[in-house]
Amino acid sequence: MRIISGKFKNRKINSIDGVKTRPLCNNIQEALFNILRDVEDVDVLELYAGFGLFSWEAISRGAKSSVFVEKSRKMVEKIKKTGEALDVLNQITVVQKDIFKGLTFEKESFNLIFADPPFYLDLCSKTIELVMNSGWLKKNGIFVIRHYEKENIISDFSPILEKIYSESVIKFYKKSS
């Protein structure tokens, strides 16, 4: 895994032995940021962060800050070590918690939220509803979720854009009010 652009371009994020994750592959990561374009000075929230590759890419491209939410203690430790190695601890907050168990933040809301829930656990519909109803997303903010192509999404919210990459579907939502 590597950061593909910005001040940390080509920096590698090493995996952890014995931890199963499904990180963003470089082509999806690049496509996402080509669609998002400018992330300079935005505040990012990454749910189901894993290694936090989305947030590292955003910070590399000029994002002001990122909050990483991850349930796994090993992954939380890895995110902190990566932040230390990149010398950006002042720009990140790492929260070890299940997103459905009373998650609150010091920062009121975010310009950009990215969620990449585990495939095959049917968490996407629940995650979309949580994010869009939570107040976490600023007005005109963008919420991006990645899910398995065969997952049946039931939501009151309609994406503004949808892209398919192999078995992954990326949906973009915009907060208008």
N, C-alpha and C positions, 0 to 999 in steps of 0.2 A: 504494500500500500504506500502511496506517496501523495504529497501535495503537488498539484499540477500547475499552479500559477501563483503569482504574487511574490511577496518578500521571502517566503519559505519554499519557493519553487524547487521541486525535486527532492525535498526532505522526505525521508522515509519514516513511516510509522510502523514499527515492528509489531508483529502479532505476539500472542502469549501462548505458549504450549499448553495444551489441554483445555483451551477455552474455545467453544464453538461460537462463531459469529458469522455474519453474512455482510461484510463491509461493502460499501459502495465501490463498484469497479470504476476504473478511471474513465471509461467512455460515458457512463451514466453521470458521474461527478462532473465531467466537462460539459455535458449537455445541460445539466441543471444550471450550472453557473452561466452558460451562454444564454439561457432563457432568462435567468434572473438579472443578468448584466451587472449593474452597479450595486455592490453591497457595502460600499464605503460608508463608515459612520453609522451602520445599523446595529441594533441590539438583537442578538440571535438567541433563540431557545432551541435546544436539540433534545428531543424526547427519544428514549430507547437509544441512547448515544453510542453504546458499544465502544469503539475506539475513538469516536468523536470526529471522524474524518470530515464530515460536512462542516462542522464548526472550525476545524483547523484550516480548511480551505477558505472559509469566510474570513477568518482573522488574517490569513495570509493576504487576502485581497482587500483588506482595509476595514473589516467590521470593527466596531468600537468595542464590543464585548460579546461573550457567549456564556450562557448557562447550560451546562451539560446535566441531563437527568438520566441516571443509569441505576438499575437495581443491583447489579453484580458488584460486590466489593472488589474483586480482582480488576474489573474494568475501570472502576472509579480510581483505584490506585494507578493504573496505567495512564488514565487521562491526566492525573496530577503530575506524574513523571514526565509526560509529554509536554505539559505546560511549562514545567521547570526547564526542560531541555530547550524549548523554544524561547524561554525567557519572557513569557506572557502571563505569568500568574496573576498580575494586576488586572488582566482583562477577562479572567475566567472565574466562574463559580461552578463547583461540582457538587451535585446533590445526589446522594445515594437513597433512592426511594422508588417505590412503585407509583406510577403517575396517577393511579386511581385511588390512592390512599391519602387524601387531604393535602395535596401538593400546593404549597404557597411560595411566593417569591418576594424578596425585598424590592426588586424592580417591579413596577406596576404592570407594564406590558411591553411587548416586543414587536419590532418591525417585521421580523422573519422568524417563523417557527418551522422546524423540520422534524418529521417523525418517521421512523423506520422500524415499525414493530416487527417482532418475529413472524415469519411466514407460518402458516398452518395453525395459528392459534385464534383466528377470527377476532383480532383486536382492532382492526381498522375502523369499522363503523363506530365502535365505542370511542375510539380515539378522536375521530372527526367530530363527533358530537361534543365531547369534552372540550376540545380546543375551541371550537366555534362558539360554544356557550359560556366559556370560562372567563372572558375578559382579559385573557393573556395576550391577545392579538390587538395591536393598535389599529385605529381606523386607517384604512388603506393598506394595512399590513398584509403580508402574504404567508399563507400556510401551505406547506408542501408535504405530502405523504407518499411513501413508497409502499406498495403492497403486491402480493402475489396475484398474477393475472386471473386465476380461477376463484379468488375470494369474492364472495357475494357482498357487495357494499350496500347497506341500507342506511340512508341519511336524508335529512331534510335539506341538506346543503348541496348545491351543484358546483362542480369544479368549473373554473374559468378556462382551464386548459388540461388536457390529458395526453400523456405520451407513453408509448409502450416500447420497452427495451427487453427483448427476449421474454422471460417470465415475469419481469417487473413492470408494474404500472406506476407511473408518477403522476399524481394529481395535484393541481395548483388551485387554491381557494383564495379569495380576496375578501377582506373584511370591509364592507362598505359603510357600516354605521357604527 
